Amino acid sequence: MTTADARHQAEPNDPATRGDAAPEGRLTVADLAARLDAALLGPADTVVERVEPIEQARRGSLTFIRDEKRAKLWPASAASAVIVSESIELEHDEHDPRAVLRVPDADLALIRVLELFAPEPEPVEPGADPSAHIDPSAHIDPTASIGPLCVIGPRARVGPGAVLVARVTLGPDAVIGPHVRCHPGVVVLDRCRVGERAILHSNVVLGTDGFGYRPSPDGRALLKIPHLGAVEIGPHVEIGAGTCIDRGKLGDTTVGAGTKIDNLVQIGHNCRIGRVCVICGHVAIGGSVTMGDGVQVGGGSRIADNLTLADASKLAGGSGLMNNTGPGETWVGAPAGKTPLAAANLAALRNLSETQRTVRKIAKKLGL
């Protein structure tokens, strides 16, 4: 992934470019075709009121098809309209009362549709709730919103348009950038910084001490290693609920622009996470891991300390990585290996007992 590609992907859909939301949750198929630049088959005046998966879709529902499996469900679907990728063959009779919208990529089109149907966010008033505790030395932009029971420490800074929903804690010298949204229970500890338009979901903790100890000389205790760095979160990053990111020991732990991190992820001290990475839930990343741009990590994976994941590499869910990865490589298994060899080995392992019985039978016939 080039720097230009990463920058392009790091920018989320700008609300200013989305157009108006669906009026009262209703749109005609003709409206949708125009907004999606889709080829339309069937009646243009069909009204859609909701978006539902094809297995549950009802009359008045819009659904989507991105693969052959879902295409097979279309003949029996009660949906009034469907968005389908151009690459998918779909049975459609000219007398069918349902509408079909053909687009290059149904997944990308669905994002646009969901934006149209999404409810408007609750308005946020600037200013601080009376129950918030704000240190006199902190700087709060007048357009920021500080919700109930927030605690803002000495010299902390909150940028324009930022929203601290409720019970958010900022340590000394913490920095919240413009238009950041911190959901209830977020903790940003001392000297940690969050870039513009980042989203921190409930109970995210940034800046906990790194997990570093050494045995004492007499071997009777563990000596705690001080961690003097901080955590820096880039712009347009989204971090899921309950995720913890440790501060660095000497330098900072960093997360690059546009990266998306799921719930309950642990990122160890001094990690350097690249731009536009995707890290799914329950991932544990050891200390001093370097992750390039565009890396994807499947749920429940573990990454050992001091490893490097090159640009655009992928780690399958549930894997345990103990080696560096090359650019664009896919690794799978525990311990993880490169596909396709590792995937073939895992498939063989599933049949190992049957293979063993076969070998024993052959050996017996041969008198071995």
ABEGO torsion letter per residue (X at the ends): XBAAAAAAAABBBBAAAAEBBBBGGBBBAAAAAAAAGBBBBEBAABBBABBBBAAABBBGBBBBBABAAAAAAAAABABABBBBBAABBBBBBAABABBBBBBABAAAAAAAAAAAABBBBBBBBBEBBAABBBBAABBBBAABBBBBGBBBBBGBBBBBGBBBABGBBBBBGBBBBBGBBBBBGBBBBBGBBBBBGBBBBBGBBBGBBBBBBBBBAAGABBBBBBBABBBBBBBGBBBBBGBBBBBBAABBBBBBBGBBBBBGBBBBBGBBBBBGBBBBBGBBBBBGBBBBBGBBBBBGBBBBBGBBBBBGBBBBBGBBBABBBBBGBBBBEOBBBBOAAAAAAAAAAAAAAAAAAAAAAAAAAAGX
